[in-house]
């Protein structure tokens, strides 16, 4: 996809139209329907999640609720997806990998902040925001840690705030995938009731649809090579 980013907007449109010739009408209609519900106003960050079923379930929730961008911090544990749980959701998302040992958290936070996000840690800290009262006017990245250990001290220290889900039972924590699902559903429901411009820009939407088309077509690389050859 890197070489596609160098194309002009019009060239990308032409390429997408060309690739659509190899897609069913139903698939194209799904792209057009779903892209209208995609957002980059929220993003999800996962730090050092070692259980593939948890990562996969979170990715599935991101896709279901329209959150396009997921950042994976791999300071210790490598990123793995369980296909039976993810159900192919990872190919519809934009996934950023941040893996550089002990520096992974620092670099990830710098990159996410540079993209204009406030980073809110999912953690039951005193003074944390309730999920219904978190200010969502600004772009927000929610960061989740492991169920056992939670977020690293470095991630907690660098976070711009904390988010908690009210609980009324004896158990004081939720599974990460449950926590992410509740958070995304609640925040996206709130966002849809506002006048905040949460939709993708036209260039963003086109680039994502291109990615979806490529994921959907066998031998897409060859077709792209054929298409790009006319510009040489």
C-alpha positions as a printed Julia matrix, in Angstrom:
232×3 Matrix{Float64}:
   0.0     0.0     0.0
   2.93    2.37    0.42
   3.36    2.9    -3.31
  -0.36    3.6    -3.64
  -0.04    6.49   -1.2
   2.23    8.24   -3.71
  -0.56    8.3    -6.31
  -2.66   11.4    -6.82
  -6.27   11.44   -5.67
  -7.5    11.06   -9.24
  -5.14    8.14   -9.88
  -6.42    6.42   -6.75
  -9.99    6.92   -7.93
  -9.11    5.4   -11.29
  -7.39    2.47   -9.6
 -10.36    1.84   -7.33
 -12.77    1.93  -10.27
 -10.51   -0.54  -12.08
 -10.38   -2.94   -9.12
 -14.16   -2.72   -8.74
 -14.41   -4.52  -12.08
 -13.18   -7.62  -10.23
 -15.63   -7.29   -7.31
 -19.26   -8.3    -7.03
 -21.88   -5.57   -6.92
 -22.81   -6.73   -3.42
 -19.23   -6.27   -2.18
 -18.99   -2.78   -3.71
 -22.31   -1.8    -2.11
 -21.03   -3.05    1.26
 -17.92   -0.9     0.88
 -20.01    2.19    0.12
 -22.37    1.5     3.02
 -19.72    0.73    5.62
 -17.28    3.5     4.73
 -19.95    6.06    5.66
 -19.96    4.68    9.21
 -16.17    4.52    9.6
 -14.37    7.01   11.82
 -10.91    8.06   12.9
 -12.31   10.28   15.64
 -11.71    7.33   17.98
  -8.83    4.88   17.81
  -7.88    1.85   19.9
  -4.44    1.09   21.33
  -3.5    -2.35   22.68
  -0.4    -2.67   24.84
   1.42   -5.97   25.11
  -1.66   -8.2    24.78
  -0.35  -11.77   24.75
  -3.61  -13.71   24.28
  -4.58  -13.85   20.61
  -8.27  -14.39   21.36
  -8.39  -11.1    23.27
  -6.74   -9.12   20.46
  -9.0   -10.79   17.93
 -12.16   -9.99   19.88
 -11.14   -6.34   20.22
 -10.44   -6.1    16.48
 -13.87   -7.56   15.81
 -15.47   -4.92   18.05
 -13.55   -2.14   16.29
 -14.87   -3.31   12.94
 -18.42   -3.76   14.23
 -18.57   -0.26   15.73
 -16.78    1.5    12.87
 -13.46    2.39   14.51
 -10.9     2.17   11.71
  -7.49    2.56   13.39
  -5.88    0.17   15.85
  -2.39    0.62   17.3
  -0.56   -2.46   18.6
   2.3    -1.89   21.06
   4.51   -4.99   21.03
   7.15   -4.19   23.61
   7.21   -7.81   24.81
   4.53   -9.95   23.2
   4.17  -10.38   19.41
   0.87   -9.58   17.72
  -1.19  -12.66   16.81
  -4.77  -12.97   15.61
  -7.12  -15.89   16.23
  -8.99  -16.2    12.91
 -11.93  -18.07   14.46
 -12.64  -15.11   16.75
 -11.57  -12.21   14.55
 -13.69  -13.55   11.65
 -11.59  -11.64    9.13
 -12.12   -8.28   10.84
  -8.41   -7.39   10.81
  -8.36   -7.0     7.03
 -10.96   -4.22    7.22
  -8.96   -2.2     9.75
  -5.86   -0.03    9.55
  -3.4    -1.56   12.0
  -0.25    0.24   13.14
   2.53   -1.76   14.78
   4.8    -0.23   17.41
   7.44   -2.75   18.42
  10.83   -1.6    19.64
  11.34   -3.2    23.02
  11.38   -0.83   25.97
  11.0     2.2    23.69
   7.79    0.95   22.08
   5.47    2.8    24.47
   7.3     6.12   24.08
   7.36    5.92   20.29
   3.74    4.8    20.09
   2.51    7.63   22.32
   4.53   10.19   20.36
   3.11    8.92   17.08
  -0.48    8.86   18.32
  -0.18   12.32   19.85
   1.27   13.59   16.56
  -1.91   12.35   14.87
  -3.89   14.71   17.09
  -5.26   12.27   19.66
  -5.65   12.54   23.38
  -4.75    9.16   24.86
  -7.13    7.87   27.5
  -6.17    4.8    29.53
  -8.83    2.23   30.38
  -8.03    1.89   34.07
 -10.07    2.19   37.29
  -8.01    5.13   38.57
  -9.41    7.48   41.17
 -10.4    10.66   39.39
 -10.84    8.88   36.08
 -13.58    9.83   33.65
 -16.81    7.89   33.71
 -17.54    6.43   30.28
 -20.68    8.57   30.04
 -18.91   11.82   30.96
 -15.65   11.61   28.99
 -15.3    14.68   26.74
 -15.35   13.31   23.2
 -15.06   16.59   21.29
 -11.37   15.88   20.68
  -9.98   12.87   18.82
  -9.51   10.15   21.41
  -7.4     6.99   21.47
  -8.38    4.44   24.11
  -5.51    2.31   25.36
  -6.08   -1.11   26.91
  -3.64   -3.41   28.7
  -3.65   -7.05   29.74
  -6.37   -8.38   32.01
  -3.78   -9.73   34.45
  -1.37   -6.8    34.77
  -3.23   -3.92   33.16
  -1.28   -1.15   31.48
   2.42   -0.61   32.09
   3.45    2.16   34.53
   4.93    4.06   31.59
   1.67    3.97   29.65
  -0.32    5.06   32.7
   2.09    7.91   33.37
   1.96    9.19   29.79
  -1.82    8.92   29.4
  -3.79   12.16   29.16
  -6.54   10.77   31.36
  -8.24    7.62   32.6
 -11.53    5.97   31.7
 -13.54    3.71   33.95
 -16.65    1.63   33.4
 -19.0     1.65   36.41
 -19.29   -1.79   38.02
 -21.66   -2.87   40.76
 -20.6    -6.4    41.66
 -17.85   -8.09   43.65
 -15.52   -8.44   40.66
 -13.42   -5.32   40.1
 -12.3    -5.84   36.52
 -13.59   -6.8    33.09
 -11.97   -8.89   30.41
 -10.17   -6.58   27.97
 -12.4    -7.55   25.05
 -15.54   -6.91   27.11
 -14.15   -3.59   28.33
 -13.27   -2.52   24.8
 -16.65   -3.59   23.44
 -18.6    -1.67   26.1
 -16.38    1.4    25.68
 -16.64    1.5    21.9
 -20.38    0.91   21.84
 -21.02    3.62   24.43
 -18.69    6.22   22.95
 -19.8     5.62   19.35
 -23.45    5.86   20.42
 -22.69    9.18   22.09
 -20.7    10.4    19.08
 -23.53    9.68   16.64
 -25.83   11.94   18.67
 -23.5    14.95   18.34
 -22.67   17.4    15.58
 -18.97   16.53   15.8
 -17.57   15.91   12.28
 -16.52   12.32   12.89
 -16.76   11.0     9.34
 -13.73   10.25    7.17
 -12.51   12.78    4.65
 -12.96   11.84    0.98
  -9.24   11.03    0.51
  -9.23    8.9     3.69
 -12.35    7.03    2.6
 -10.91    6.34   -0.85
  -7.63    5.01    0.53
  -9.46    2.68    2.9
 -11.78    1.41    0.16
  -8.71    0.71   -1.94
  -7.29   -1.36    0.9
 -10.57   -3.25    1.22
 -10.65   -3.95   -2.51
  -7.08   -5.25   -2.47
  -7.91   -7.54    0.46
 -10.9    -8.88   -1.46
  -9.24   -9.74   -4.78
  -6.92  -12.65   -5.52
  -3.74  -11.58   -7.29
  -4.56   -7.93   -6.6
  -0.87   -7.03   -6.73
  -0.66   -8.22  -10.34
  -3.75   -6.23  -11.31
  -2.32   -3.12   -9.67
   0.96   -3.63  -11.52
  -0.95   -3.81  -14.79
  -2.88   -0.67  -13.96
   0.17    1.33  -12.87
   2.16    0.36  -15.96
   0.13    2.82  -18.01
   1.55    5.68  -15.94
   5.15    4.71  -16.67
